[in-house]
Amino acid sequence: MTEPQFLIPLWADLTAVGLGGVQGALFASGFQGQRRLDLLGVSIIGVVMGLGGGMIRDLLLSTTPVALQSDGYLFTVTAAAIVGMLLANVFQRLNAVIVALDAVAIGMFGALGTTKALALGLPPIPSVFVGVCAAVGGGLLRDVFMGLPVAMMHVGSLYAVAAAVGCAVLAVLDVLGVGPVPAAITCIAVTAVIRVLAVVFDISLPEQRALYRRKVAVETSTIPIIKP
């Protein structure tokens, strides 16, 4: 890819932003008790999640954030957050739809981030890194704003891993000469499939302490036990 050939379709970028805004509002609306947010708080979390990934992507690439170059981004993410907030009860009954939207949003942010990095001349591996940061950036900022443990750093469904695999596939396809559009579509599909399967079958990376316990068990099994 070369920079003159690169242009993120506005509809694709706004779709990713809108999906992120809905996801953030739905997440924030589900809290009760002391963590319950008011309407402004829910809207802010939606905006942060919708714009966070793209902002981190552009900051890593030292470019002016596209979200600040057009009125459409803030309008779209705010409207999406309000829709997610108002229809939270409806969406929460459609768990399968929410999982699918989340998976597609992760894939879109990853694809757009990796594609933009490659177009600006970054090597494949740094481009994948930028794509993964774009994919998980919104969720990371959401957790920080809400004072929660960062989800991608704890045991759970394959979140960052799904994005990393999808972005890596896109980078490989780019090296092989595949066009940016089919490569991006493949990235989104791979990321979404891995994410959905991880949620459905409760697949996650092993807990660090579990690995430590296995290591201790192996090491201690070689120690002879002397019986009196």
Secondary structure, 3 states (H helix, E strand, C coil): CCHHHCCCCHHHHHHHHHHHHHHHHHHHHCCCHHHCCCHHHHHHHHHHHHHHHHHHHHHHCCCCCHHHCCHHHHHHHHHHHHHHHHCHHHHHCCHHHHHHHHHHHHHHHHHHHHHHHHHCCCCHHHHHHHHHHHHHHHHHHHHHHCCCCCHHHCCCCCCHHHHHHHHHHHHHHHHCCCCHHHHHHHHHHHHHHHHHHHHHCCCCCCCHHHHHHHHHHHHHHCCCCCCC
